[in-house]
Amino acid sequence: MKKLLLFLLAFAPLAHGADLAKGQHLFALRCASCHSVGPSARAGFGPQLNGLHGRRAGTTPDFRYSPAMAKSGIVWNEKTLAAFLDSPGDLVPGTKMRFWGMSDPKQVGDLLAYLRSMPPVPPR
């Protein structure tokens, strides 16, 4: 828990100096094999991530979430996303997401800024 608090404190000032291009590159390298963003985003191995900020976890209709994620009650924001990216299984024990974590505050800030730039996909 102490590690998480230090991580969140270190992350907070970086959100303003985030680099969208680096965030897009990180998404392509670390996230795109399971998740999609953009106008044609759809669920794949993981849910699509458009409009992620402010969305309640486990609620996109085109993805089958783990019971743990669906019942988590988490609303995605900078703090919850940073904690999830640092250690998905610690924030949501029982999540289906298999990711070793990303703890570099600058990279997390860049990635979250990129994701924040993706508006929700209109209903089809």
Residue pairs with C-beta under 8 A, 6 or more apart in sequence:
4 83
4 86
4 87
4 90
7 82
7 83
7 86
7 103
7 105
8 79
8 82
8 83
10 105
11 78
11 82
11 105
11 108
11 109
12 78
14 105
14 106
14 108
14 109
15 78
15 109
15 112
15 113
17 109
18 109
18 110
18 112
18 113
18 114
19 110
19 113
20 110
20 113
20 114
20 117
22 107
22 110
23 110
23 111
23 112
23 113
23 114
23 115
24 114
26 102
26 107
26 110
26 111
26 114
27 35
27 37
27 111
27 114
27 115
30 99
30 102
30 111
31 49
31 111
33 45
34 44
34 45
34 46
35 44
35 45
35 46
35 47
35 48
35 49
36 42
36 43
36 44
36 48
36 49
37 48
37 49
37 50
37 115
37 118
38 50
38 118
39 121
41 48
41 49
41 50
41 118
41 121
42 48
42 62
43 60
43 62
43 63
46 63
46 97
47 60
47 62
47 63
47 65
48 60
48 62
48 63
48 121
49 115
49 118
50 118
50 119
50 120
50 121
51 118
51 119
51 120
51 121
52 76
52 81
52 115
52 116
52 118
53 76
53 77
53 78
53 81
53 115
53 116
54 75
54 76
54 77
55 75
55 76
55 120
56 73
56 74
56 75
56 76
57 65
57 69
57 70
57 72
57 73
57 74
57 75
57 76
57 80
57 92
58 65
58 66
58 69
58 70
58 71
58 72
59 70
65 96
66 92
66 94
66 95
66 96
67 94
68 92
68 93
68 94
68 95
69 92
69 94
69 95
69 96
69 97
72 92
74 80
74 84
74 91
74 92
78 112
80 91
81 108
81 112
81 115
82 105
82 108
82 112
83 90
83 91
84 91
84 92
85 99
85 101
85 102
85 103
85 108
85 111
86 101
86 102
86 103
86 108
87 101
88 95
88 97
88 99
88 101
89 95
102 108
102 111
